[in-house]
């Protein structure tokens, strides 16, 4: 039995979660910095899980770690490896007093710009909004008494840059566990088909990922 780590694939018949914002029908988000690949510390812990002491396959194990991280991020709609995201919106969400920031956990908002009615890029000062990173998804809130500005008609009329994810040292154990499961599974079997049959994920990994995805996207 083995698992092919293919970005954008599905697990046990469930498509990856793209964590689409409820404020807008489509989500235009891209990384502008990162993701930072997990290095020596991640490799050391993964090898301890595998009970591997040789350094002969360090590069292979590191590849499995990075592939597992990418898969889990896409499946659960989260950011594990530290990344700076750019979220482009066609306008401010006039029906709400907040902007949702997908693919958390968010640790900082770098900037928020908008194109005014004359198509001039304008900084929205950080003193004019508040952030709430403990919510899922994280949010930027208007200050009391403020209103959103009118914007020029363009797909990136509002542009927010923010940082999300963890260093390996700060990555919670509940996220490390499925990484180790996936690395171990791939390391021991190394092919997508065993015995001429395609198999599903082991139950432990399925249950672990399903629980994480449900708790994150509740």
ZISULRA-V908590 format. One record per run of one state. SS is the DSSP state (hx for helix, st for strand, lp for the rest). FROM is the first residue (numbers start at 1). TO is the last residue. Records with the same first field share a line. If there is no record, write none. Layout:
SS->FROM-TO + FROM-TO
This chain:
lp->1-10 + 12-13 + 15-27 + 35-39 + 51-57 + 77-80 + 82-82 + 90-97 + 102-105 + 116-120 + 124-125 + 133-137 + 143-157 + 165-165 + 167-167 + 171-172 + 190-193 + 195-196 + 198-202 + 217-218
st->11-11 + 14-14 + 28-34 + 81-81 + 83-89 + 98-101 + 106-115 + 121-123 + 129-132 + 138-142 + 158-164 + 166-166 + 194-194 + 197-197
hx->40-50 + 58-76 + 126-128 + 168-170 + 173-189 + 203-216
